[in-house]
Amino acid sequence: MSTFPLTRLRRLRRSEALRSLVRETRLDLESLVLPLIVGPATEPNDALPALGRLSVDDLVREAEECAGLGVPAVILFGIPEDKDEEGSGAWDDDGVVQRALRALRETVPGMALLTDVCLCEYTSHGHCGVLEGEEVANDATLELLARTAVSHVEAGADVVAPSDMMDGRVGVIRGALDDAGYESTPILSYAAKYSSAFYGPFREAAGSAPAFGDRRGYQMDPANVREALRECKLDVAEGADLLMIKPALPNLDVIRAVRERFDLPVAAFNVSGEYAMVKAAAAAGWMDERQAALESLTAIKRAGADVIVTYWAKDVARWL
């Protein structure tokens, strides 16, 4: 008779070869998207290197290096030279994202090019839409978002990703793309974008913090998950092709709930605050950055994400 215990789960943990053989969740480079910030001039960020601003020329060089490492996709965030009340730089044919897209299309034709569609980086007040008094006007913003999305696709974007959290924007963007002859262009909807402290480092890097108030009137309350499922359901009905949850790590339960409810590909944004926490802890000698980053990304994948937007994508290309 076998001695106690009969079942020994440690048997398959004895070596890396065995652990790898039975690993349930596999993190792969092909599912990662690297965020890049493009602006009028390059401005390095020493503390958070992936959050530095890049000129169009430097962005192209960065994308070429990433493509050589096997990074399959990037998502662009634009910082205009000038901002105004409407955020008109967002849909300018000669805007910084539009110029970057045309340059990338020439130099890295095999890379998937995604664009963030929002007005917060382009408005003088830092909110994600046009204002009526001190309130963001939902319906008046929709046309501007649609113009921005069409201009991105005309310049070479493969996927547009509205992150503004205006009601009805997916349907309006879908209609505008179809009318412009881009019915084959997919929409990655930031369907469940929570109002979060974890966006802080990006807002500082992009200069996109609201000049007054906050975004809790249109971004989601972090306490709600049923509402996230309602948002996803509405976006699916309006024509979304992929669904995004943002931020990722504080919302692993939301990623799982969306994965179980919907058949669309699910994306999750491993945002700047998640990146910054690990960077800061690693700089202090409190944890190993590589191990913590890979553990975090694996947890996001395990929760159900098919696609992960992460500032570590280039690092993962080297680590894996």
N, C-alpha and C positions, 0 to 999 in steps of 0.2 A: 504494500500500500504506500502511495506517495505521502511524503511528509507535508505537514501544513507549511505554507499555503499551496493549494493545488494550482491556483492561477497566480502567475507572477508577471505583472505588466512590465516590470523592469527588463524582462528578457529582450524586448525589442528596443531598449534604450541604451544598449551596451556600447554601441559604437556609432559614429556619424553615418557610416554606410547603412546600418540598420535603421537608424532614425530617419534618414532620407528616404529609404525604401517604403516606409509606411506613413510618411507625412501626409496629413489630410488636406492641408491648405498650402498651395504653392504660389509664391509671389514671383511674377514674371515681368520682365521689362516691357513686354508688348502691351501691357494693360496700363502703362503709366503715361501721364501727360505732364509736361513741364511748363509752369507759368513763367512768362517773360514780360517785363515791363519795358516798353519802348517810349522814349521821349526825345526832345530836341537835342539833348546832349547826354553823354555817358556820365553817370554819377555813381561811383562804386559805393557799396555798403560793406564796410570792413567787418562789422559784427555779424551781419546776415548777408553773406555774399550773393545768395540767390535772389535777394530783394533789391539789388542794385538796378538803377535805370541804365538802359542801353540806347545809344543812338542807333539809327537804322543800319548804318554800316557795321557797327559793333554787334548788333543783333544778328545780322546775317552771318558774321564770323562765329558767333556763339552757336547759332543753329547748325552751321556746317560741322562744327566740332561735335555737337550732340548727335547729329545724324551719323557721323563716323563712329560714335560709341554705340549706336543702335537705339537711341531714344526715338520712338516712333512718331511723337506728336508734341506740339506746343500749343498753348493758349495765350493769346496776346492781350495785354492791357495797355492802353495808350494814355500818355500824358501830353496834352497839347501845349503849344507855346503860349497861347492865350485862352482864357476862359470867359464865358459870358453866362447870362441868366438862363438861356435855353440849352447850353451845351452844344452849340452848333458845330464845334470841332469834331464831334462824334461821327457826323455823316459827311464831312468835307471830303471831296474826291482827292484832295491833296493833303488829307489828314495824316497824322503820323502812323496810325495803324494801316491805313490804305497804302501808303508808300512802303511800309514794311512788308505787307502781304505781297505786293508786286515784286519786290526784291527777293523774298523768300521763294516765291513760285518759280523764279528763274534759277535760283541756286540750289534749292533742296526740293526738287519736284516730287520726290517720293515721300516726303514728310507730310503728315496730316496737320493742317493748319486750322486751329479753332480760334474764335474770337469771343471775348467777353462783350456782350451788348448791354451797356448801361450808360447813364449820363453823369454819374457822380464824379468821375475824374475830369469831366469837361465843364461842369457848371461852376460858376463863381461862388455859389452858396454850398456846394458839396453834397446836395441831395440828389437822389436818383431820378428825379423828374422835374418838370417845370412847376413853378409855385403859383398858388393863388393865395395871397397873403403869406402866411407861414405854413400852409398846408401843401403837400405835394398833390397836384391835380392828376388823378389817375388817368382819366380818359384823354386829356390833352397831351399826356406823355406818350400814349401808345403810337401815334403817328410818327413821332420823332424816333422812337425805338425801331419801328419798321423801316424808316429811311436809313437808319444806321446799319441795320442788318443787311439790307439790299446793297448798300455801298460796300460793305465788307465782302459780300459774295462776288460783286462785280470786280473787286480788286484781287480775288483769288482765294477767299476763305472756303474751306471744305465744310465746316460746321459753324453755326452761330449759336451762342449760348447766352440767352437773356438772363441777367442776374438781378434785375431791378425789383422784382416782386410786385409789379403792378398787376391788378386783376385783368385778365383777358389778353395779356400781351402775346401769349403763344399763338392764339388764333389770329390776331391782327398781323403778326409777323409772318405766319404761314400764308395768309392771304396775299400779303405784299410780295413774298418770294414767288409764289405761284404766278401772280399777275406779271411779274418781271421775267418769267420763263425759267425760274430756278426751283421748279417743283421737286427736283431730285436732291436738293440741299437739305440735310437733316438739321433739326433743332434739338440742342441739348438744353433742356429747361432746368434752371436752378429752381426746381419745384418746391423744395423745402429748404429755404434759406433762413436761418435763425438770426435774430438780433443777438450779437455775440461780442464779448470782450476779446475773443481770440482773433479778431480782425485788426487789432491795434497796430502791429508792426507794418502791415501792408498799407494801412491808411496813412501812417507816417511816411513811408517810403514813396507813396504815390501822391501825397498831399491831397487826399480826398476825404478828410474828416469833415462832417457837416459844420458849417459856420455857426449854426445855432441848433438847439434841440438835438434830436437823435433820430434813428430810423425805426424805432419800435412801432410807429404807426403803419408801416408797410412790411417790415421784416417780421418773422414769426417769433412768438413767445417761446423761449426754450423749454417751458414746462409742458408743451403740447405735442402729442404724437398723433392723436386722431385727426387733428387739423392738418397735419402733414399729409396724411393719407387722402384727405379731401382735396388738398392742393394738387397732389399727384393725379388724382382721378380727373379733376378739371383739366389739367394740362394734357393728359392723354386724350381726352375728348376734343381738345382744341388742335391736336396734331403734333404733339411732342413725340420725338423719336427716341430720346434718352431722358432719364430723370436724374437730377443731381440733388444730393443732400450735402449741406454745408452749415457749419464745420463738421468734420468727420468724427474725430475721437469722442467728443462729448455726446455724439448722437449715434453710437453703434446700434442701439436698440431701434432707432428710426430706420437706419439702413436695413436692418433685418426685417422690420415690418414691411417696408416698401418692397424688398426682394420677394417676400412671401405673397404679397398681394398682387403684384404686377409682373407681366411677362417682358416688359421692355428692359433693355440694358440699364443697369443702375450705376451711376457714378457717384463718387464721394470726393469732397475737396478737403485735403489735409492742409489746413490753412496756415497762414503766417505765424499765428500765435503758437500753434502746435510745433512748428519748426523752430521758433525762437526759444521755446522752453527747453527743448533738448539741446540746442546750441549753447544756451546760457549754462545749463547744468554741466555739459561736457567741458566748456571753457573753465568752469570752476573745479573740474576734476571729480565731479560727483557721479558721473555715469559715462559709459562708452557710447559715443554718438552713433557709430555704425550699428551696434547691437540694438540700441534704443529705437533708432529709425526703422530698422528692418522689423523689429517686433511690432512697432506701431502700424506699419503698413500691412503686415501680415494680419493683424487684428482687424483692420478695415476690410481686407479681402475676406477674412473668415466671416465677418458679419454679413457679407453678401454683395459687396461692391464688385462690379465687373471692370470698372475703370476707376483709377485713382489719379486725381490731379494733385501733384506733390512737388514741392521745391527740392526734394531729394532725388528726383528722377535721374539727373545726370550722375549723382553719386552712386545711385543704385546700379547704373550701367557699368560702373567700375567695380563695385562690390560683388556683383553677381557674375 
